[in-house]
Amino acid sequence: MSGLRREDGPAHRLDALRGTTPPKPHDARAIAALAANPGCARRALMDGAGVDKDAAARHLGFPAPFGQSPFAITRGNAFEALVKADGCAELLRLLREVLGLPVAEVAYHDVENVGAHLRHTHTRALFDRAARGDQDAGTLFDHPLLSLEIAGHVAFLEPDVVAFQLSGRFHVVEIKSFAVVDGQADPGAVAAAARQAAVYVLALRTMLEELGHDPLTVSHDVVLVCPENFANRPVATLVDVRRQLAVLRRQLTRMTGLDRLLAALPDDLSFDLRPGEDGRPTRPVAELADALHRTTARYAPDCLSTCDLCFFCRDEARQEGASDLLGRQVRDELGGVASVAEALGLADGLRDPADGQEEIAGLLRNAERLRRECLS
Ligand code: SF4
């Protein structure tokens, strides 16, 4: 994957946008969230520049509503430990069920046993041997350390575990502690897990390609392991992440081609927090807010679970009366009508449609007529 280099113009401009703080590394959760709102220029710019969005949101007085409770973290860790106990014995049982993994072919490698600084190199060597078909290379790889280049920065990623089947395919395994009840799980949680697993699939495919192997030996079917019916007994399901992979690729390509977005920004625009000697931001809040307002956001209610700036952008959308507040589906159907006031004006005929709005204006007038008929 190509990326911006520090000495290039756009990379220099991204450094200037970030200002005096070092770039914030991306983890898999952050990269997965990129795919949640690919149309947002504000997010693409801030992530491309490596801006700490959480710190910016706090300084602006709009801290993000994220962070798991200590109870949820403990529960998640306990469930992962159960699945991986005794050399992943329970996981192997599940993999045999969903992938048809033959017992005799299982060999377990925990890459975490290798020194931290060597983990990435060791991971590459292990997967290289496994992809070549070396008999002793292993079947299950726990704690591998993968990497992915995001707008010129290398992000290191740790999948929960990667299973390798001797018939020639790698499968990413994602262990999550949300429950599957009667075969159903929270669709939002499954979608987030699928986006995160897609990041690992892409990182693994990139690594295999760099090593000269066929990247498609990494399956787009990931194994999602969750507790069943609120008990701790794990259950595994195959989840197809092709759609998430396509969105992620598009968004990463967009981030490595930020030139067009950068060219539209004023030269003096910066998201710098100007940290003082104690590391706390010293930049006047109004000045930072003004810098953000000068970039185009695409707020949607989904932002509330995926982006640190969600409360700031929601407040901005409320003040503007933006149609974005009504959700992505309504926004897409209103294509080109930016505010609720504009939509209402077109619906009751008090506002003339601008060029290109004739069709949506007709639909809105029709909907308004039907509404009046129903009410009367
Ligand atoms: S919260 Fe704001 S910056 Fe983040 S994705 Fe949504 S609109 Fe973009």
Residues whose N, C-alpha, C, O or C-beta is under 5 A from the ligand:
A	BS01	SF4	N37 C40 R42 R43 A297 R298 Y299 A300 C303 C307 L309 C310 C313
